[in-house]
């Protein structure tokens, strides 16, 4: 799946814009308790 996304989207995206979009997505993912809970259950707790 990553390869398809990379080939069709990421390779055509300005690296700086991709970086800002990733930071915004990380911030949005951690913005609510519900999304944090899902992320913890999916990926575990770090630290």
N, C-alpha and C positions, 0 to 999 in steps of 0.2 A: 504494500500500500504506500509506504514512504516513497518508493521509487517512482510511482505514478504521480504522486503529488509533486515530487521534486521535478520530474521531467515536464509536467504541464503547467506548474505554477511558480515554484521557487526559483527555477533557473532564469525566469523572465522578470523577477522581482529585484528592485534595487536593494542591495544589502542593508543599507541604512533604514529604509522603510520596513524591511522584514524584521530588523532588530527592534524597532519601535513597536511594531505590531505584536511581536512576541512578548515584550515587556508589558504592554497593555493587556494582553490575554492572561498573563500570569497574575497581574493585579486583579483582573476581573474574576479569575478563578478563586482567588483567596478573599474576595470581598464579602461573602456571606458565610455564615456558619454551616449552612446546608452544603454548599460547594466544598468547603474545607473538609467536612465529614466524608463526603464521597471520595475526595482525593486521598484522604488518610486511609480509607478502607481499600481503595484501589492500589495505592502505591506504598502504604505504610508510613510510619512516622520516622523522620530522620533526626538524628542528633541525640 
